[in-house]
């Protein structure tokens, strides 16, 4: 009990510190903000474009649910709406317990509803995320080849080139390693197989069938069209994500070039990845704020766009995720009990 209380206290303290750090970075970024003009900018927002943003946020995740269905189809043909609900419940759980539990929550939820092994469903989410990473890296390359980047101190193009190349190598490597290890997972004589068997012994049988369950989840659609659909859906998700700041900008009378919106999405994505790596929340907010500043958007409009986009994302995840979690009967308490009982 004392250990749990201490852990919760550390989580609360770290969340407060992270929030203060994010607020501090935003203060430095918008230190020349005209506080008298800002309320007028916010009041003048065109609600039609805000409504478009409200639609775009869940539409992106609905497409993720459809994409996940294509990967999961040969294991179990699960409906896209059910998968969408699991995705949103996972994001909502991550808001409540900000330690990266989203993939595990949605995998556990679908596994429970469909009577599948958690590890099998979890591996299908890994395949889905690796495809996203590869598509993101390709979009970075397209931006570098065909778009004019903001003129700033330092070599922004070189930084994006290094980041994009590293992302491509990382996710192609992870994707390839995953499928190359599939047969070894169920081969007792292999190094991987022996380690899996050792894990099963260490956890007193609670991980029985781990290797076969993992192998079942490392899957690519047998249907060529489903495989193509996975890639197209991943591209579509990135395009929808790119429109978030298009709709927010139009709401405040800001119109940028198509490549600028792609730059915002990519710059924000890298900031989000870095913040997760160093375990500081708010990377997306900071990244999008910096991107808009680099593009020369006025402080008041830039801050208004950032607030509208990230507040909309937060509220949509909270609303839809809470409903999805409630309908599934999932609570953070029974999820923790499952983890403690199963050791996964």
Residue frames as qw, qx, qy, qz and C-alpha x, y, z in Angstrom:
[[0.000, 0.883, 0.469, 0.000, 0.00, 0.00, 0.00],
 [0.309, -0.796, 0.102, 0.510, 2.81, 2.41, 0.92],
 [0.419, -0.141, 0.598, 0.669, 4.58, 1.63, -2.35],
 [0.222, 0.612, 0.663, 0.368, 1.40, 2.32, -4.36],
 [0.132, -0.934, -0.271, 0.190, 0.84, 5.61, -2.52],
 [0.388, -0.610, 0.316, 0.614, 4.44, 6.67, -3.12],
 [0.388, 0.149, 0.680, 0.604, 4.12, 5.79, -6.81],
 [0.107, 0.800, 0.559, 0.189, 0.93, 7.81, -7.15],
 [0.259, -0.884, -0.054, 0.386, 2.55, 10.75, -5.38],
 [0.420, -0.343, 0.494, 0.680, 5.55, 10.63, -7.73],
 [0.300, 0.450, 0.694, 0.476, 3.19, 10.52, -10.72],
 [0.039, -0.917, -0.396, 0.036, 1.26, 13.56, -9.46],
 [0.353, -0.756, 0.165, 0.525, 4.46, 15.52, -8.73],
 [0.418, -0.102, 0.612, 0.664, 5.93, 14.67, -12.13],
 [0.221, 0.658, 0.645, 0.320, 2.69, 15.65, -13.89],
 [0.139, -0.945, -0.201, 0.216, 2.67, 19.03, -12.11],
 [0.407, -0.573, 0.376, 0.604, 6.34, 19.64, -12.91],
 [0.399, 0.189, 0.693, 0.569, 5.78, 18.66, -16.56],
 [0.118, 0.834, 0.523, 0.130, 2.77, 21.00, -16.81],
 [0.244, -0.891, 0.021, 0.382, 4.84, 23.85, -15.38],
 [0.449, -0.299, 0.549, 0.638, 7.65, 23.12, -17.84],
 [0.317, 0.493, 0.683, 0.435, 5.18, 23.15, -20.75],
 [0.039, -0.938, -0.339, 0.063, 3.65, 26.41, -19.52],
 [0.386, -0.717, 0.222, 0.536, 7.14, 27.88, -19.18],
 [0.429, -0.005, 0.633, 0.644, 8.11, 26.96, -22.73],
 [0.177, 0.713, 0.605, 0.306, 4.85, 28.41, -24.07],
 [0.205, -0.918, -0.154, 0.301, 5.45, 31.60, -22.08],
 [0.392, -0.489, 0.423, 0.654, 8.90, 32.00, -23.64],
 [0.358, 0.283, 0.715, 0.530, 7.52, 31.21, -27.11],
 [0.005, 0.755, 0.501, 0.424, 4.70, 33.77, -26.81],
 [0.428, -0.424, -0.343, 0.720, 6.46, 36.28, -24.54],
 [0.026, -0.103, 0.161, 0.981, 5.49, 39.14, -26.88],
 [0.040, -0.510, -0.835, -0.201, 1.83, 38.17, -26.86],
 [0.176, -0.251, -0.010, -0.952, -0.66, 41.05, -26.98],
 [0.024, -0.265, -0.895, 0.358, -3.00, 40.13, -24.12],
 [0.321, 0.433, 0.257, -0.802, -5.46, 42.86, -25.10],
 [0.469, 0.351, -0.493, -0.643, -5.80, 41.56, -28.65],
 [0.069, 0.102, -0.992, -0.020, -5.97, 37.82, -27.78],
 [0.332, 0.339, 0.744, -0.469, -9.57, 37.77, -26.42],
 [0.490, 0.574, -0.037, -0.655, -10.81, 39.47, -29.59],
 [0.298, 0.383, -0.801, -0.351, -9.07, 36.88, -31.77],
 [0.062, 0.062, 0.979, -0.183, -10.63, 34.04, -29.78],
 [0.396, 0.468, 0.515, -0.600, -14.11, 35.59, -29.86],
 [0.447, 0.579, -0.261, -0.630, -13.87, 36.05, -33.62],
 [0.236, -0.180, 0.934, 0.198, -13.41, 32.33, -34.32],
 [0.602, 0.143, -0.387, -0.684, -15.55, 31.00, -37.17],
 [0.629, -0.192, 0.656, -0.371, -17.47, 28.11, -35.61],
 [0.877, 0.394, -0.074, -0.266, -18.01, 26.37, -38.95],
 [0.549, 0.562, -0.596, 0.165, -14.30, 25.61, -39.16],
 [0.288, -0.406, 0.729, -0.469, -14.18, 24.64, -35.50],
 [0.853, 0.082, 0.308, -0.414, -16.96, 22.14, -36.28],
 [0.783, 0.507, -0.357, -0.054, -14.82, 20.75, -39.14],
 [0.150, 0.541, -0.745, 0.361, -12.00, 20.24, -36.63],
 [0.602, -0.204, 0.572, -0.519, -14.36, 18.50, -34.20],
 [0.921, 0.278, 0.050, -0.268, -15.29, 16.07, -36.99],
 [0.581, 0.628, -0.511, 0.083, -11.70, 15.56, -38.17],
 [0.208, -0.554, 0.725, -0.353, -10.34, 14.46, -34.78],
 [0.722, -0.061, 0.633, -0.273, -12.50, 11.31, -34.35],
 [0.806, 0.546, -0.065, -0.217, -12.48, 10.70, -38.13],
 [0.280, 0.673, -0.679, 0.083, -8.72, 10.15, -37.96],
 [0.306, -0.305, 0.843, -0.320, -9.11, 7.57, -35.21],
 [0.815, 0.274, 0.325, -0.395, -12.07, 5.92, -36.95],
 [0.681, 0.621, -0.374, -0.103, -9.76, 5.38, -39.90],
 [0.012, -0.528, 0.815, -0.240, -7.21, 3.92, -37.47],
 [0.661, -0.032, 0.631, -0.404, -9.88, 1.47, -36.31],
 [0.836, 0.482, 0.020, -0.260, -10.55, 0.45, -39.93],
 [0.412, 0.673, -0.612, 0.059, -6.82, 0.06, -40.58],
 [0.295, -0.379, 0.811, -0.335, -6.41, -2.08, -37.46],
 [0.824, 0.178, 0.361, -0.399, -9.33, -4.23, -38.64],
 [0.736, 0.578, -0.320, -0.146, -7.45, -5.07, -41.86],
 [0.188, 0.545, -0.781, 0.239, -4.42, -6.28, -39.90],
 [0.408, -0.171, 0.751, -0.490, -6.47, -8.16, -37.32],
 [0.736, 0.197, -0.148, -0.630, -8.87, -9.64, -39.89],
 [0.695, 0.235, -0.672, -0.099, -7.10, -13.00, -40.39],
 [0.111, 0.103, -0.827, 0.542, -6.95, -13.48, -36.62],
 [0.069, 0.555, 0.770, -0.306, -10.52, -12.33, -35.97],
 [0.105, 0.464, 0.412, 0.777, -12.74, -10.07, -38.14],
 [0.191, -0.547, -0.544, 0.608, -13.61, -7.41, -35.56],
 [0.208, 0.856, 0.433, 0.192, -15.86, -4.47, -36.47],
 [0.398, 0.439, -0.067, 0.803, -14.22, -1.10, -37.15],
 [0.346, -0.726, -0.049, -0.592, -16.48, 0.71, -34.65],
 [0.855, -0.503, -0.108, 0.062, -15.52, -1.69, -31.87],
 [0.753, 0.050, -0.059, 0.654, -11.85, -1.16, -32.67],
 [0.099, 0.638, 0.040, 0.763, -12.41, 2.61, -32.82],
 [0.604, -0.722, -0.088, -0.325, -13.96, 2.48, -29.36],
 [0.886, -0.307, -0.078, 0.338, -10.97, 0.50, -28.05],
 [0.536, 0.365, -0.020, 0.761, -8.56, 3.03, -29.54],
 [0.156, -0.702, -0.022, -0.695, -10.36, 5.96, -27.90],
 [0.786, -0.601, -0.099, -0.103, -10.64, 4.10, -24.58],
 [0.835, -0.043, -0.098, 0.540, -6.90, 3.50, -24.75],
 [0.277, 0.509, -0.035, 0.815, -6.15, 7.17, -25.33],
 [0.469, -0.716, -0.078, -0.511, -8.49, 8.10, -22.48],
 [0.884, -0.415, -0.131, 0.170, -6.76, 5.63, -20.14],
 [0.669, 0.186, -0.089, 0.714, -3.45, 7.20, -21.09],
 [0.073, -0.682, -0.004, -0.728, -4.83, 10.59, -20.03],
 [0.717, -0.636, -0.045, -0.280, -5.73, 9.13, -16.63],
 [0.808, -0.443, 0.290, 0.259, -2.49, 7.16, -16.24],
 [0.445, 0.863, -0.210, -0.117, 0.10, 8.99, -18.39],
 [0.464, -0.546, 0.675, 0.175, 2.66, 6.19, -18.67],
 [0.291, 0.402, -0.703, -0.509, 2.03, 4.96, -22.24],
 [0.415, 0.052, 0.876, -0.241, -0.65, 2.36, -21.45],
 [0.568, 0.415, -0.040, -0.710, -2.79, 3.15, -24.51],
 [0.522, 0.306, -0.717, -0.346, -1.71, 0.20, -26.75],
 [0.122, 0.040, -0.953, 0.275, -1.95, -2.25, -23.84],
 [0.382, 0.254, 0.523, -0.718, -5.39, -1.02, -22.81],
 [0.645, 0.381, -0.176, -0.638, -6.88, -1.29, -26.27],
 [0.434, 0.267, -0.850, -0.135, -5.26, -4.69, -26.83],
 [0.046, 0.037, 0.885, -0.462, -6.57, -5.97, -23.47],
 [0.490, 0.291, 0.297, -0.766, -10.03, -4.62, -24.20],
 [0.665, 0.358, -0.415, -0.507, -10.35, -6.26, -27.63],
 [0.308, 0.219, -0.923, 0.080, -8.77, -9.48, -26.35],
 [0.225, 0.105, 0.768, -0.591, -11.34, -9.64, -23.56],
 [0.591, 0.365, 0.141, -0.705, -14.31, -8.91, -25.84],
 [0.705, 0.440, -0.418, -0.367, -13.18, -11.29, -28.60],
 [0.918, -0.288, 0.268, -0.042, -11.73, -14.06, -26.39],
 [0.731, 0.567, -0.248, 0.287, -8.23, -13.65, -27.79],
 [0.735, -0.301, -0.195, 0.575, -4.80, -13.63, -26.16],
 [0.102, -0.948, -0.053, 0.297, -3.77, -10.13, -25.08],
 [0.408, -0.518, 0.495, 0.566, -0.29, -10.55, -26.49],
 [0.458, 0.337, 0.699, 0.434, -1.71, -11.54, -29.90],
 [0.144, 0.903, 0.390, 0.108, -3.80, -8.39, -30.16],
 [0.325, -0.851, 0.134, 0.390, -0.96, -6.28, -28.76],
 [0.506, -0.214, 0.576, 0.606, 1.39, -7.45, -31.52],
 [0.351, 0.619, 0.587, 0.386, -1.16, -6.45, -34.17],
 [0.077, -0.980, -0.147, 0.113, -1.13, -2.93, -32.70],
 [0.474, -0.585, 0.394, 0.527, 2.67, -2.95, -33.00],
 [0.486, 0.239, 0.641, 0.545, 2.44, -3.87, -36.70],
 [0.142, 0.864, 0.451, 0.173, -0.08, -1.05, -37.18],
 [0.272, -0.919, 0.056, 0.279, 2.15, 1.50, -35.42],
 [0.554, -0.318, 0.502, 0.583, 5.26, 0.44, -37.34],
 [0.402, 0.538, 0.577, 0.464, 3.43, 1.06, -40.62],
 [0.059, -0.970, -0.234, 0.005, 2.51, 4.53, -39.33],
 [0.472, -0.711, 0.263, 0.451, 6.16, 5.21, -38.51],
 [0.537, 0.039, 0.588, 0.604, 7.31, 4.23, -41.99],
 [0.229, 0.763, 0.505, 0.333, 4.64, 6.39, -43.65],
 [0.254, -0.942, -0.072, 0.209, 5.59, 9.33, -41.41],
 [0.525, -0.469, 0.416, 0.576, 9.25, 8.99, -42.45],
 [0.446, 0.358, 0.611, 0.547, 8.28, 8.90, -46.14],
 [0.043, 0.920, 0.366, 0.136, 6.24, 12.11, -45.69],
 [0.406, -0.789, 0.162, 0.433, 9.30, 13.75, -44.11],
 [0.522, -0.099, 0.567, 0.629, 11.24, 12.84, -47.25],
 [0.273, 0.664, 0.571, 0.399, 8.55, 14.29, -49.51],
 [0.178, -0.958, -0.170, 0.151, 8.55, 17.51, -47.48],
 [0.476, -0.602, 0.343, 0.541, 12.33, 17.81, -47.82],
 [0.479, 0.114, 0.639, 0.591, 12.28, 17.14, -51.56],
 [0.150, 0.571, 0.602, 0.537, 9.39, 19.33, -52.65],
 [0.244, -0.898, -0.361, -0.056, 8.71, 22.01, -50.03],
 [0.265, 0.598, -0.269, 0.707, 10.39, 25.26, -49.04],
 [0.590, -0.464, -0.568, 0.339, 11.14, 25.19, -45.32],
 [0.208, -0.970, -0.121, -0.027, 11.00, 28.20, -42.99],
 [0.517, 0.559, -0.325, 0.560, 14.21, 30.25, -42.91],
 [0.638, -0.763, -0.002, -0.100, 15.55, 29.95, -39.34],
 [0.047, -0.754, 0.643, -0.125, 18.87, 29.99, -37.56],
 [0.527, -0.234, 0.814, -0.074, 20.48, 26.56, -37.72],
 [0.249, 0.190, -0.778, -0.545, 20.02, 23.90, -40.37],
 [0.675, 0.069, 0.401, -0.615, 16.36, 22.90, -40.09],
 [0.798, 0.379, -0.327, -0.334, 16.55, 20.84, -43.28],
 [0.383, 0.389, -0.814, 0.198, 19.50, 18.84, -41.95],
 [0.311, -0.155, 0.716, -0.605, 17.69, 18.23, -38.66],
 [0.786, 0.212, 0.181, -0.552, 14.58, 16.97, -40.43],
 [0.684, 0.451, -0.550, -0.163, 16.71, 14.85, -42.75],
 [0.146, 0.319, -0.867, 0.354, 18.49, 13.19, -39.82],
 [0.486, 0.003, 0.588, -0.647, 15.20, 12.74, -37.94],
 [0.796, 0.324, -0.062, -0.507, 13.38, 11.36, -40.97],
 [0.575, 0.429, -0.697, -0.029, 16.20, 8.98, -41.89],
 [0.041, -0.245, 0.847, -0.470, 16.49, 7.75, -38.33],
 [0.643, 0.109, 0.395, -0.647, 12.72, 7.22, -38.14],
 [0.785, 0.381, -0.321, -0.368, 12.71, 5.26, -41.40],
 [0.410, 0.381, -0.812, 0.168, 15.64, 3.04, -40.35],
 [0.261, -0.167, 0.738, -0.600, 14.10, 2.48, -36.92],
 [0.706, 0.171, 0.342, -0.596, 10.63, 1.47, -38.06],
 [0.756, 0.411, -0.443, -0.252, 11.71, -0.54, -41.10],
 [0.250, 0.378, -0.845, 0.285, 14.16, -2.33, -38.80],
 [0.409, -0.065, 0.673, -0.612, 11.51, -2.99, -36.16],
 [0.789, 0.290, 0.013, -0.541, 9.01, -4.15, -38.78],
 [0.661, 0.431, -0.607, -0.089, 11.54, -6.50, -40.37],
 [0.059, 0.325, -0.846, 0.418, 12.83, -7.81, -37.03],
 [0.615, -0.012, 0.445, -0.651, 9.30, -8.54, -35.90],
 [0.875, 0.302, -0.082, -0.369, 8.50, -10.74, -38.88],
 [0.522, 0.491, -0.689, 0.106, 11.96, -12.37, -38.98],
 [0.106, -0.294, 0.805, -0.505, 11.55, -13.42, -35.35],
 [0.745, -0.075, -0.008, -0.663, 8.09, -14.92, -35.85],
 [0.869, 0.096, -0.475, -0.099, 9.20, -18.51, -36.49],
 [0.379, 0.310, -0.686, 0.538, 11.81, -18.37, -33.71],
 [0.433, -0.356, 0.318, -0.764, 9.11, -17.60, -31.14],
 [0.903, -0.095, 0.128, -0.398, 7.71, -21.13, -31.41],
 [0.797, 0.357, -0.464, 0.149, 11.03, -22.93, -31.98],
 [0.750, -0.660, -0.006, 0.033, 12.30, -24.28, -28.63],
 [0.837, -0.067, 0.082, 0.537, 15.87, -24.65, -29.89],
 [0.342, 0.684, 0.075, 0.640, 16.23, -21.00, -30.94],
 [0.281, 0.053, -0.425, 0.859, 17.63, -18.26, -28.70],
 [0.371, -0.236, -0.043, -0.897, 14.28, -16.43, -28.78],
 [0.755, -0.253, -0.506, -0.331, 12.37, -19.65, -28.07],
 [0.618, -0.120, -0.619, 0.469, 14.57, -20.47, -25.07],
 [0.056, 0.091, -0.307, 0.946, 14.09, -16.99, -23.63],
 [0.566, -0.262, -0.249, -0.741, 10.33, -17.24, -24.09],
 [0.775, -0.232, -0.588, -0.014, 10.34, -20.61, -22.28],
 [0.421, -0.011, -0.531, 0.735, 12.42, -19.05, -19.49],
 [0.242, -0.207, 0.079, -0.945, 9.87, -16.26, -19.09],
 [0.719, -0.276, -0.429, -0.472, 7.07, -18.79, -18.85],
 [0.703, -0.179, -0.608, 0.323, 8.93, -20.60, -16.05],
 [0.211, 0.112, -0.368, 0.899, 9.76, -17.37, -14.19],
 [0.408, -0.152, 0.044, -0.899, 6.09, -16.35, -14.13],
 [0.335, -0.001, 0.869, -0.365, 4.93, -19.78, -12.95],
 [0.232, 0.331, 0.882, 0.241, 2.91, -20.56, -16.04],
 [0.199, 0.724, 0.379, -0.541, 1.00, -17.28, -16.13],
 [0.252, 0.665, -0.366, -0.600, 2.62, -16.59, -19.50],
 [0.560, 0.041, 0.815, 0.146, 1.90, -20.06, -20.90],
 [0.526, 0.603, 0.561, 0.210, 1.55, -19.91, -24.67],
 [0.078, -0.827, 0.048, 0.555, 3.36, -16.56, -24.88],
 [0.252, -0.332, 0.648, 0.637, 5.46, -17.54, -27.89],
 [0.209, 0.379, 0.828, 0.356, 2.57, -18.89, -29.97],
 [0.046, 0.844, 0.469, -0.255, 0.39, -15.93, -28.95],
 [0.125, -0.715, 0.244, 0.644, 3.06, -13.48, -30.12],
 [0.244, -0.087, 0.777, 0.574, 3.54, -15.38, -33.37],
 [0.195, 0.612, 0.761, 0.091, -0.21, -15.26, -34.04],
 [0.010, 0.896, 0.252, -0.366, -0.15, -11.46, -33.68],
 [0.172, -0.541, 0.479, 0.669, 2.77, -10.90, -36.06],
 [0.501, 0.438, 0.735, 0.127, 0.62, -10.93, -39.14],
 [0.099, 0.323, -0.291, -0.895, 0.10, -9.11, -42.41],
 [0.701, 0.344, 0.266, -0.565, -3.21, -9.35, -44.33],
 [0.563, 0.037, 0.772, 0.294, -3.37, -12.34, -46.65],
 [0.441, 0.769, 0.456, 0.080, -5.58, -10.33, -48.98],
 [0.494, 0.172, 0.150, 0.839, -3.52, -8.01, -51.18],
 [0.073, -0.685, -0.304, -0.658, -6.25, -5.38, -51.07],
 [0.604, -0.763, -0.229, 0.024, -6.37, -5.42, -47.31],
 [0.698, -0.260, 0.024, 0.666, -2.62, -4.93, -47.22],
 [0.260, 0.399, 0.256, 0.841, -2.90, -2.01, -49.63],
 [0.340, -0.781, -0.369, -0.373, -5.75, -0.67, -47.50],
 [0.675, -0.577, -0.205, 0.412, -3.49, -0.61, -44.42],
 [0.488, -0.062, 0.138, 0.859, -0.98, 1.62, -46.21],
 [0.003, -0.540, -0.401, -0.740, -3.64, 3.86, -47.75],
 [0.492, -0.769, -0.395, -0.102, -5.37, 4.24, -44.37],
 [0.632, -0.445, -0.113, 0.624, -2.09, 5.20, -42.74],
 [0.284, 0.172, 0.257, 0.907, -1.53, 7.88, -45.39],
 [0.231, -0.663, -0.482, -0.524, -5.14, 9.03, -44.97],
 [0.577, -0.688, -0.359, 0.255, -4.68, 9.39, -41.21],
 [0.493, -0.260, 0.035, 0.830, -1.64, 11.61, -41.73],
 [0.079, 0.377, 0.407, 0.828, -3.55, 13.74, -44.24],
 [0.403, -0.745, -0.471, -0.245, -6.45, 14.17, -41.81],
 [0.610, -0.554, -0.214, 0.525, -3.98, 15.05, -39.06],
 [0.380, 0.063, 0.206, 0.900, -2.49, 17.67, -41.39],
 [0.107, -0.597, -0.457, -0.650, -5.92, 19.33, -41.70],
 [0.452, -0.633, -0.531, 0.336, -6.23, 19.97, -37.96],
 [0.281, -0.499, -0.048, 0.818, -4.33, 23.23, -38.22],
 [0.049, 0.249, 0.562, 0.787, -5.96, 23.98, -41.57],
 [0.299, -0.678, -0.622, -0.253, -9.40, 24.10, -39.90],
 [0.457, -0.663, -0.313, 0.503, -8.07, 25.93, -36.84],
 [0.313, -0.182, 0.212, 0.908, -6.30, 28.46, -39.06],
 [0.060, -0.426, -0.589, -0.684, -9.36, 29.09, -41.19],
 [0.364, -0.720, -0.582, 0.099, -11.34, 29.69, -37.98],
 [0.349, -0.746, -0.096, 0.559, -9.03, 32.65, -37.26],
 [0.423, 0.890, 0.006, -0.167, -8.50, 33.82, -40.83],
 [0.258, -0.657, 0.647, 0.289, -5.07, 32.22, -41.29],
 [0.903, 0.409, 0.076, -0.105, -4.35, 30.51, -44.62],
 [0.341, -0.629, 0.631, 0.300, -1.03, 28.75, -45.22],
 [0.515, 0.432, -0.623, -0.401, 0.31, 26.65, -48.09],
 [0.951, -0.096, -0.199, -0.214, -0.32, 22.87, -48.19],
 [0.710, 0.259, -0.501, 0.423, 3.36, 22.20, -47.48],
 [0.093, -0.489, 0.434, -0.751, 3.18, 24.44, -44.40],
 [0.794, -0.308, 0.113, -0.511, 0.43, 22.28, -42.90],
 [0.937, 0.107, -0.315, 0.110, 2.52, 19.19, -43.63],
 [0.378, 0.458, -0.494, 0.636, 5.48, 20.89, -41.93],
 [0.451, -0.474, 0.318, -0.686, 3.37, 21.61, -38.82],
 [0.950, -0.150, -0.058, -0.269, 2.24, 17.99, -38.61],
 [0.836, 0.246, -0.368, 0.325, 5.80, 16.64, -39.03],
 [0.159, 0.516, -0.453, 0.710, 7.42, 19.14, -36.65],
 [0.637, -0.413, 0.230, -0.609, 4.71, 18.41, -34.05],
 [0.974, -0.014, -0.206, -0.096, 5.20, 14.67, -34.57],
 [0.634, 0.340, -0.477, 0.505, 8.93, 14.89, -33.89],
 [0.158, -0.493, 0.405, -0.754, 8.32, 17.02, -30.80],
 [0.834, -0.284, 0.048, -0.471, 5.80, 14.46, -29.56],
 [0.916, 0.127, -0.348, 0.153, 8.24, 11.59, -30.12],
 [0.379, 0.427, -0.487, 0.661, 11.01, 13.43, -28.26],
 [0.417, -0.463, 0.301, -0.722, 8.72, 14.31, -25.35],
 [0.943, -0.181, -0.088, -0.264, 7.66, 10.68, -24.99],
 [0.780, 0.280, -0.432, 0.357, 11.28, 9.58, -25.09],
 [0.231, 0.303, -0.506, 0.774, 12.24, 11.91, -22.22],
 [0.318, -0.498, -0.794, 0.141, 8.83, 11.32, -20.56],
 [0.008, -0.300, -0.243, 0.923, 7.66, 14.94, -20.52],
 [0.298, 0.646, 0.703, 0.013, 4.00, 15.51, -21.50],
 [0.119, 0.878, 0.145, -0.441, 3.02, 18.45, -23.70],
 [0.439, -0.241, 0.559, 0.660, 5.39, 17.77, -26.58],
 [0.301, 0.537, 0.677, 0.404, 2.62, 18.14, -29.15],
 [0.061, -0.944, -0.298, 0.128, 1.55, 21.51, -27.77],
 [0.357, -0.715, 0.285, 0.529, 5.12, 22.83, -27.70],
 [0.471, -0.011, 0.668, 0.576, 5.95, 21.44, -31.15],
 [0.252, 0.698, 0.595, 0.308, 2.91, 22.94, -32.87],
 [0.158, -0.943, -0.128, 0.264, 3.50, 26.30, -31.15],
 [0.403, -0.536, 0.446, 0.593, 7.10, 26.42, -32.38],
 [0.434, 0.263, 0.706, 0.494, 6.08, 25.31, -35.89],
 [0.142, 0.870, 0.459, 0.109, 3.53, 28.13, -36.20],
 [0.260, -0.878, 0.107, 0.387, 6.07, 30.65, -34.93],
 [0.485, -0.255, 0.588, 0.595, 8.62, 29.42, -37.47],
 [0.325, 0.496, 0.675, 0.438, 6.03, 29.96, -40.21],
 [0.118, 0.121, 0.028, 0.985, 5.56, 33.58, -39.12],
 [0.326, -0.643, -0.617, -0.315, 2.01, 33.31, -37.77],
 [0.140, -0.626, 0.210, -0.738, 1.22, 36.18, -35.39],
 [0.054, 0.163, -0.832, 0.528, 1.42, 35.33, -31.68],
 [0.509, 0.066, 0.408, -0.755, -2.27, 35.78, -30.97],
 [0.803, 0.264, -0.250, -0.473, -3.48, 33.69, -33.90],
 [0.495, 0.331, -0.797, 0.099, -0.79, 31.04, -33.32],
 [0.102, -0.110, 0.797, -0.585, -1.70, 30.62, -29.65],
 [0.654, 0.154, 0.206, -0.712, -5.40, 30.56, -30.51],
 [0.745, 0.310, -0.503, -0.308, -4.82, 27.81, -33.09],
 [0.311, 0.254, -0.864, 0.305, -2.76, 25.76, -30.64],
 [0.319, -0.027, 0.632, -0.706, -5.37, 26.11, -27.90],
 [0.735, 0.216, -0.006, -0.643, -8.26, 25.20, -30.20],
 [0.680, 0.308, -0.643, -0.170, -6.58, 22.15, -31.75],
 [0.307, 0.179, -0.859, 0.370, -5.24, 20.60, -28.56],
 [0.396, 0.007, 0.522, -0.755, -8.33, 21.44, -26.50],
 [0.768, 0.210, -0.187, -0.576, -10.53, 19.83, -29.17],
 [0.598, 0.258, -0.759, 0.018, -8.35, 16.71, -29.26],
 [0.019, 0.141, -0.788, 0.599, -8.41, 16.50, -25.45],
 [0.538, 0.083, 0.344, -0.765, -12.19, 16.94, -25.20],
 [0.772, 0.238, -0.373, -0.457, -13.00, 14.49, -27.99],
 [0.477, 0.212, -0.832, 0.187, -10.75, 11.81, -26.48],
 [0.138, -0.070, 0.697, -0.700, -12.21, 12.44, -23.03],
 [0.640, 0.135, 0.150, -0.742, -15.81, 12.32, -24.24],
 [0.812, 0.256, -0.409, -0.328, -15.63, 9.40, -26.68],
 [0.412, 0.312, -0.809, 0.279, -13.00, 7.50, -24.69],
 [0.281, -0.133, 0.659, -0.685, -14.98, 7.72, -21.45],
 [0.780, 0.151, 0.059, -0.605, -18.13, 6.44, -23.15],
 [0.734, 0.338, -0.578, -0.116, -16.21, 3.61, -24.85],
 [0.187, 0.285, -0.824, 0.453, -14.57, 2.64, -21.57],
 [0.486, -0.046, 0.491, -0.721, -17.89, 2.74, -19.73],
 [0.825, 0.223, -0.160, -0.494, -19.64, 0.61, -22.36],
 [0.643, 0.335, -0.686, 0.060, -16.86, -1.97, -22.23],
 [0.809, -0.559, -0.162, -0.082, -17.02, -2.20, -18.44],
 [0.720, 0.205, -0.287, 0.598, -13.30, -1.35, -18.25],
 [0.326, -0.942, 0.027, -0.076, -11.91, 0.57, -15.30],
 [0.280, 0.720, -0.570, 0.279, -8.33, 1.42, -14.45],
 [0.546, -0.458, 0.597, -0.368, -8.76, -0.64, -11.25],
 [0.921, 0.065, 0.363, -0.129, -9.78, -3.89, -12.95],
 [0.688, 0.667, -0.258, 0.122, -7.15, -3.34, -15.65],
 [0.022, -0.696, 0.638, -0.328, -4.46, -3.07, -12.96],
 [0.748, -0.247, 0.536, -0.305, -5.83, -6.16, -11.25],
 [0.921, 0.383, 0.053, -0.048, -5.54, -8.05, -14.54],
 [0.444, 0.737, -0.452, 0.236, -1.94, -6.92, -15.05],
 [0.311, -0.578, 0.656, -0.372, -1.00, -7.94, -11.50],
 [0.856, -0.051, 0.434, -0.277, -2.71, -11.30, -11.88],
 [0.891, 0.443, 0.087, 0.043, -1.33, -12.18, -15.31],
 [0.597, -0.519, 0.316, 0.524, 2.05, -10.54, -15.12],
 [0.497, 0.331, 0.493, 0.633, 1.73, -9.02, -18.61]]
